[in-house]
Amino acid sequence: MKLELKTENENYSKSFSYFLKTVFFISLIIFFCDVSIKLGLIAKYYQIENNCKLLYVDKSKSNFKKLSKLSNLKSKQKIWEFCKEVVK
């Protein structure tokens, strides 16, 4: 007959390992969410800048609509002032 004793150190090391894995995955998720939010802001800025440059070349109604959606400005005068600040 064989008698085995399990020590509690194995349980602590397994639970500590599980805890470290959980913390690692949560930190990865937070990191990637932060990166995606920052990339979204950068993309929106470049989209506004590009549309403002297009507006200076082609003063079409569709360019005003695109900029109105991106910047939440309604009047053409405010959009012009906004574009002057962006394109500087």
C-alpha positions as CSV (number, residue, x, y, z in Angstrom):
1,M,0.0,0.0,0.0
2,K,1.3,3.4,-1.0
3,L,0.7,6.6,1.0
4,E,1.0,10.0,-0.6
5,L,0.8,13.3,1.1
6,K,0.1,16.4,-0.8
7,T,1.6,19.5,0.5
8,E,-0.2,22.8,0.6
9,N,2.7,24.5,-1.2
10,E,1.5,23.0,-4.5
11,N,-1.9,24.5,-4.0
12,Y,-0.4,27.9,-3.3
13,S,1.8,27.8,-6.3
14,K,-1.1,26.8,-8.6
15,S,-3.4,29.5,-7.2
16,F,-0.6,32.1,-7.5
17,S,0.1,31.0,-11.1
18,Y,-3.6,31.3,-11.9
19,F,-3.7,34.8,-10.3
20,L,-0.7,36.0,-12.4
21,K,-2.3,34.6,-15.6
22,T,-5.5,36.4,-14.8
23,V,-3.8,39.7,-14.1
24,F,-1.7,39.4,-17.2
25,F,-4.8,38.8,-19.5
26,I,-6.7,41.6,-17.9
27,S,-3.8,44.0,-18.4
28,L,-3.5,42.9,-22.0
29,I,-7.2,43.6,-22.5
30,I,-6.9,47.1,-21.0
31,F,-3.8,47.8,-23.1
32,F,-5.5,46.8,-26.3
33,C,-8.6,48.8,-25.5
34,D,-6.5,51.9,-24.7
35,V,-4.6,51.5,-28.0
36,S,-7.8,51.1,-30.0
37,I,-9.3,54.2,-28.4
38,K,-6.2,56.2,-29.2
39,L,-6.1,55.0,-32.8
40,G,-9.7,56.0,-33.2
41,L,-9.0,59.5,-32.0
42,I,-6.0,59.8,-34.3
43,A,-8.0,58.5,-37.3
44,K,-10.8,61.0,-36.5
45,Y,-8.3,63.9,-36.4
46,Y,-6.7,63.0,-39.7
47,Q,-10.2,62.5,-41.3
48,I,-11.1,66.0,-40.1
49,E,-7.9,67.5,-41.4
50,N,-8.2,65.7,-44.8
51,N,-11.8,66.9,-45.2
52,C,-10.8,70.5,-44.3
53,K,-8.1,70.4,-47.0
54,L,-10.7,69.1,-49.4
55,L,-13.1,71.8,-48.5
56,Y,-10.5,74.5,-49.4
57,V,-10.2,72.8,-52.9
58,D,-13.8,71.8,-53.5
59,K,-16.5,73.7,-51.6
60,S,-19.1,71.1,-52.2
61,K,-22.2,70.4,-50.0
62,S,-21.0,66.8,-49.3
63,N,-17.7,68.1,-47.7
64,F,-19.7,70.4,-45.5
65,K,-21.9,67.5,-44.4
66,K,-19.0,65.3,-43.6
67,L,-17.3,67.9,-41.5
68,S,-20.6,68.7,-39.8
69,K,-20.9,65.1,-38.7
70,L,-17.3,64.9,-37.6
71,S,-17.1,68.2,-35.7
72,N,-20.7,68.6,-34.5
73,L,-20.9,72.1,-36.1
74,K,-24.0,73.1,-38.0
75,S,-23.3,76.4,-39.7
76,K,-21.0,76.8,-42.6
77,Q,-19.3,79.8,-41.0
78,K,-18.4,77.8,-37.9
79,I,-17.1,75.0,-40.1
80,W,-14.9,77.5,-42.0
81,E,-13.5,78.9,-38.8
82,F,-12.9,75.4,-37.4
83,C,-11.0,74.4,-40.6
84,K,-8.9,77.5,-40.5
85,E,-7.7,76.5,-37.0
86,V,-7.1,72.8,-38.0
87,V,-5.2,73.5,-41.3
88,K,-2.9,76.2,-39.8
